[in-house]
Amino acid sequence: MKFTALLCLVALTSAALAQAPKAPAKRERKPHPSLAKVEDVAGLPRVLLIGDSISMGYTLDVRELLKGKANVHRIPTNGGPTTNGLKNIKAWLGESKWDVIHFNWGLHDLKYIQEDPSKRADPKAPGSHPQVALADYEKNLTELVKIMQTTGAKLIWCNTTPVPAGSDGRIESDELKYNEAAARVMKAAGIPTDDLHAHALVKLHHVQLPANVHYSPEGYGYLAQKVAAVISDYLPEK
């Protein structure tokens, strides 16, 4: 009887396991389309975009706007804060020749964190602090500029776009003091500025997502118009 009962228990357990819903397989996140490899068109200037997810958002539109005028590449990832830039800038630049480098860091530097830098923190919470302090941001930018200048490319600084009220892990308008620090670095180095901050402000409530540093598809197209126009001004003549 005990053996028979054991067999029944095993059978019931096996049946239950067979009928149990399987855990859904984790879907692999597809790479952002802006990160796709670009095949150069021979004879066109080569442009490199460096920046975070904001730049990822306008990359495809910039490529389209500069089609036939330039080969527009970008770094193969979200550029993150200046500390990440210092770790990876030489690899991002590689051995290729760049005619123009359009670059930005800022939104990740001013982001508030606690112990885990991958997670945003409430700026008012005890222990919260900017991921990169303002003084360090200025110092890091200075070093990054020196490294990029060794390429011989025309450098264009793109200042940081607005931080709206209610943006998670950030304080409204913090970008202003970071942009001021960046302006000092660029002035000393003689680097022109793409004032994307002012451009965004003109239509901010129409192009930026509510309480978010990111933009609608139309908003990224709007930013791309400014970026492409500025880059066009500095492309070498054929």
N, C-alpha and C positions, 0 to 999 in steps of 0.2 A: 504494500500500500504506500509506504514511504517513497519507494522508488518511482511508483506511478505518479504520485503527487509531485515529485521533483521534475519528472518529465513534462508534466502539465505546466508547471511554473516556468520551465525553460521555454516551452513553446509559446506561452502567453507573453513572456518577456521579449522573445524574438519578434513576435507579431507586432507588439507595441512599438519596438524600435523601428521596424520596417515602415509602420504607418506614421511615425513621428515626422513632423515637417522638418525638412533640411534647412539649416541656416543659410540664408541667402549669400551667394558668393559675392565677395567684395569686388566692386567694379573699379577697374583701373581708371584713374582720371586721365583723360586724354590731354596731351600737351597743348598749351595755349597756341592757337594758330600763328600768333606773332613770333613764336620761337622756331618756326619751320626754317630749314636751311635755305639760303638764297644762292642761286646760281648767278654769278656775275655776267652781265652783258659786256662784252669786250669793248674797251674804249671809253666807258663811262666812269666818272669819279666814284670813289667808294666812301660811303658814309656809315658811321657807326653810331647807333643810339644806345645810350647808357641810362638806365633809370629803373624805377620800380614798376608796380602794376599800372600806374597812370600812363607811363610810357608804353607799356605793353598794349594798353587800350587804344593808343593812337598810332601804333606802328604800321598796321596794315593800310590805314588811310594815307599815312605819309608816303608809304611805298607807292601807292596808286597815284598820288598827286605828283610824285617825282619820277614816275615811269618814263623812261626814255631820256631822263636827265641825270639820274644817279642810281647806283646800286646801293640800296638801303638795307644795311644789316643791323642787328641788335645783339646785345649780349644774350647768351642762351638761358637766361633765368631772370627772376625778379632781383634787381640789384640790391634791395634791402638798404641798411644803413651804411654810413661811410666806413664803419669798421669792417663790414663785409667787402666793401670796395677795396680796401687796403689789402685784404687777404687774396683777392682774386683779380685785381686789375691787370696784372702782367699776363695772366692766362687769357683774360678777355681780349686784350690787345693783340696777343699772339705775335706772329712774325709778319703779318700782312701789312701792306701799305694802306694807310687811311688818309683820305684827303680832308675829311671833316669829321669831327667827333662832337656830337651834341649830347650833353650829359647833365644829370641831376641826381642829387641825393637830398633827403630832407624829411619826408613824411615818416620814414621809419626811425630816423634819428630822434625826432621829437615825440615819438610814440611812448606812452608810459607803460612800464613793465614792473614786475617784482622779481622773483627768483627765476622764472622761466621766460626767457626772452622771446619765445615763440608765441606767447600769449599776452594780449593787451590787458592792462590793469586799470582800475578806476583811479584817475589822477588824485582823487581825494583820499584814497585808502592809505592807511599807514604802510610805510615801506615802499610806496610807489615812487618811481623816478623816471625821467626821460631815458630812453635806451642809450642815447649818446648826449652827454651834457653839452651845452652851447659852446663852451671854450674848447672842448675836445673836437666838436664838429668843425669849428674853424681851423683847428690845427690839422685835422684829418684831410679836409678839403685842400689845404695848402700842399700837403704831401701828394695827394692824388693829382693835383694840377701839375706838379713837377714831373711826375711819372709820365703823364699823358703828353707833356710838352716834348718829351724825348722822341716821340713818333714823327714830329715834324708836321702833324696835321693841324688844320685850323680848328681851334677849340671854341665851342659855343656853350656857355653856361645857360641852362634852363632853370629859372628860379621855381621855387616850390609853390604849387597851386593851393588855394584856400582850404583851411580847416573850418568847417561849419560848426555851429552850435549843435551839441548832442552827438558829435562823432565819437564812437566808441574808443576809449583809450587815449584820447587826444583832447587838448584844450583849444577852444575856439581862438583863432588868430595867432596861435603860437608860431605859425610859419613866418610871421612878420619879423620876429627877432632872428630867426634862423636865416631868413633871406638877407637881413642886414649884415649878418656875419659873413655870409657868402659874398655879398657885394664888396666887402672890404678885400677879400681874397682875390676876387676877379679884377678889381681895380688895380691892385698891386701887380697882378700878372698881365694886365693889358688884355683881358679876355672879354669879348662882348657878351651881352646878356639877352637871351630870348625871354622877354617879360611875359611868360605864360600866365603868371599870377594876375596881372592886370587884364589880360585878354579874357581869362575865365570870369573875372568879376563882372564884366560887361553883361553877360547873360547867365550869371551863376544860378539863379533860381529856375532857369529853364533847362540848363544842361547838366547840373549836378544832382545826384540822387539825394533824397531827403536825409539829413543828419548823417551824411556819409561823405568821405573824401573822394569817392569814385563818381563816375559819370555815366549817363545814358549813352547808347550807341550814337545817337545824334550829337551828344556832348563831346564824345571822343573825336567825331568827325570835325566838330568845331575847333577843338584844340589842334587837330592835325593841320588845319588850314594855316594856323600861325606858325607851327613848327616847320612845315614844308616851305613856307614863304621865307622864313629866316635862313633856313639851310640854303635855299636857292640863291640868296644874296652872297653866300660865301663859297659857292661851288667854283672850282677853277674853270677857266675858259677852255673849251675843247681845242 
